[in-house]
Amino acid sequence: MTTAVQGEPAQTRRRPRPGLLQRARRSYDRYWYAWAMCLPVVLVLGAIVGYPLVQGIYLSFTNATSENVGRTIGANHIPDTYDRIGLKNYADILTGANNQFWPHLVWTIVWTILCVAFTYAIGLALAVALNREMRARGLYRLLLILPWAVPTFVTIFTWRLILADDGAVNQLLGLLHITGPSWLSNPLAQKAAAIGVNIWCGVPFMMISLLGGLQAIPRELYEAAEMDGATPWQRFTNVTLPGLRPVSSTVILLGVIWTFNQFNVIFLLFGTNSDSAQILVTYAYKLFFGQQPQDYASSAAVGILCLSLLVVFTSVYRRWLKRNNEGAL
């Protein structure tokens, strides 16, 4: 015999949602082959990502340096002598007398915003241009993707030669009777050079990704907009940009994560000798390798702070996208 609770038919009552363990067990029973295929990947990621991450989190709560970390020299083993000190490393980084974290954080945020904005804008412009029918379109695509195909260190070392005091950029400026700055040593010029080189390296990825998104937009939408009398700018804002929203949201998120952690461009251009252009990841590297004794604990703490900032940004960004998508429906 069925009964109703508070006037609601029993058939319409919601069943309690199964717990996480029950859902995982049902998923395993139904998709056991997928779990089996994912297991090697999970083990490899756990070994090369999970273990170092856990070790870094642990070291960030200690005073570990190159002098008190255990090591083996020949047949002799020197044990660890560092101690756990709680949140002292984080307090010293955020409020200590060194006062290096906040300037590096501000520059890292500015660097990330400018690089992603310019990379996306240039990549979108090139994708729109290459999406049209034109002669030698395949050749243009090949030439524009070359900076992405060339290894990053080769590209950056080439730019070091171009941006040297007697390099091609300053020689070109000299022909225009303009005295070029020292791109690799002047603080402001270093930042401009770093942004320019990173844009050069990142535009091809944006262009190819957005070009794929453009080719997925149905041509009928453009034809209908044109029949309604829409101008090219109106077709771009009302058809192209909305059609690119899924791709754009993904490449912007990836661009922010990659640029925030872009170690190669800064380190290979300037090393760790100059503080003006250092972002947080190169600052953490400098703490680890650029001083004696090597400060493992502080370097790990800076890395964990970088990870935390990216996790917060990703969560906020995904919620913002979800809210906008729900509002657009």
Buried (B, 14 or more C-beta within 10 A) or exposed (E): EEEEEEEEEEEEEEEEEEEEEEEEEEEEEEEEEEBEEEEEEEEEEEEEEEEEBEEBBEBBBBBBBBEBBEEEEEEEEEEEEBEEBEEBBBEBBBEBEEEBBEEBBEBBBEBBEBBBEBBBEBBBEBBBBBBEEEEEEEEBBEEBBEBBEBEBEEBBEEBBEBBBEEBEBBEEEEEEEEEBBBBBEBEEBBBBBBBBBBBBBBBBBBBBBBBEBBEEBEEEBBEEBBEEEBEEEEBBEBBBEEBBBEBBBEBBBBBBBBBBBBEBBBBBBBEBEBBBBBBBBBBBBBBBEBBEEBBBBBBBBBBBBBBEBBEEBEEEBEEEBEEEEEEEE
